[in-house]
């Protein structure tokens, strides 16, 4: 008898393992269910995400974005 411990997600009808099981298809198994707490991703606003990027750019970058993008495109075409 092989025992495996795997995390799974219940979609309302079926338990879906998060990783492949080491058993052949159509093998009968016994399942014991233990719910676990999952970490939720912290929710950040778009502004918080942008501020966290630490992008270095010229002070007029937002006003002249098209010029900077075109200059970048021309530099890659050379």
Beta strands, then each sheet from edge to edge (+ up, - down):
strand 1: 8-10
strand 2: 15-17
sheet 1: 1+ 2-
end
